[in-house]
Amino acid sequence: MDLRERTQREGGRGKFSRALEGIAAGHGLSAREAEVFRYLAMGRGSDYIAEKLQVSWNTARTHTHNVYVKLGVHSRQELIDLVDEAVRK
């Protein structure tokens, strides 16, 4: 079975997406915070997030701060470690 068939069998989402959705739901992230969380988990910064979401840099930073607080992390590395752990489960 190739990757495309496996992804379709899993409902069109891979482990990474399912892990992000589970973490976001489990920590009460809003829809916008979940979007920001996805970008952060992919290693993107506030400049990129602001551009993609068409918001100001300050707004992107505020969303980033809120995500960190709700997830209980203090750094990008802690956030990535959280996601890595969820993907491995």
C-alpha positions as CSV (number, residue, x, y, z in Angstrom):
1,M,0.0,0.0,0.0
2,D,1.5,3.3,-1.0
3,L,1.4,6.6,1.0
4,R,-1.6,7.9,-0.9
5,E,-3.7,4.8,-0.3
6,R,-2.7,4.8,3.4
7,T,-3.6,8.5,3.8
8,Q,-7.0,7.9,2.2
9,R,-7.7,4.9,4.5
10,E,-6.9,7.1,7.5
11,G,-9.5,9.7,6.5
12,G,-7.2,11.8,4.4
13,R,-5.0,12.9,7.4
14,G,-1.7,11.6,8.4
15,K,-0.3,11.1,11.9
16,F,1.1,14.6,12.1
17,S,-2.3,16.2,11.4
18,R,-4.2,13.9,13.7
19,A,-1.6,14.7,16.5
20,L,-2.0,18.4,16.0
21,E,-5.8,18.2,16.0
22,G,-5.8,16.1,19.2
23,I,-3.4,18.4,21.0
24,A,-5.4,21.5,19.9
25,A,-8.7,20.0,21.0
26,G,-7.3,18.7,24.2
27,H,-5.9,22.1,25.2
28,G,-8.9,24.2,24.2
29,L,-7.2,26.1,21.3
30,S,-9.5,28.2,19.2
31,A,-9.7,27.7,15.5
32,R,-7.2,30.5,14.8
33,E,-4.9,29.3,17.6
34,A,-5.0,25.9,16.0
35,E,-3.9,27.4,12.7
36,V,-1.0,29.2,14.4
37,F,-0.1,26.0,16.3
38,R,0.2,24.1,13.0
39,Y,2.6,26.7,11.6
40,L,4.6,26.7,14.8
41,A,4.8,22.9,14.8
42,M,6.2,23.2,11.3
43,G,8.9,25.5,12.5
44,R,7.5,28.7,11.1
45,G,7.9,32.1,12.8
46,S,5.7,35.1,13.4
47,D,6.7,36.9,10.1
48,Y,5.5,33.9,8.1
49,I,2.4,33.3,10.2
50,A,1.4,37.0,9.9
51,E,1.8,36.9,6.1
52,K,-0.1,33.6,5.7
53,L,-3.0,34.6,8.0
54,Q,-3.0,38.2,6.7
55,V,-2.7,39.7,10.2
56,S,-0.2,42.1,11.8
57,W,3.0,40.8,13.2
58,N,1.8,41.8,16.7
59,T,-1.4,39.7,16.2
60,A,0.6,36.7,15.1
61,R,2.8,37.1,18.3
62,T,-0.3,37.4,20.5
63,H,-1.7,34.2,19.0
64,T,1.7,32.5,19.5
65,H,1.8,33.6,23.1
66,N,-1.7,32.3,23.7
67,V,-0.8,28.9,22.1
68,Y,2.3,28.6,24.3
69,V,0.2,29.4,27.4
70,K,-2.6,27.0,26.6
71,L,-0.1,24.2,25.8
72,G,2.0,24.9,28.9
73,V,5.2,25.3,26.9
74,H,7.9,28.0,27.1
75,S,9.8,27.5,23.9
76,R,9.5,26.4,20.3
77,Q,11.5,23.3,21.2
78,E,9.1,22.3,23.9
79,L,6.2,22.7,21.5
80,I,7.9,20.5,18.9
81,D,8.8,17.9,21.5
82,L,5.1,17.9,22.5
83,V,4.1,17.3,18.9
84,D,6.8,14.6,18.4
85,E,5.6,12.7,21.4
86,A,2.0,12.8,20.2
87,V,3.0,11.6,16.7
88,R,4.8,8.6,18.2
89,K,1.7,7.4,20.1
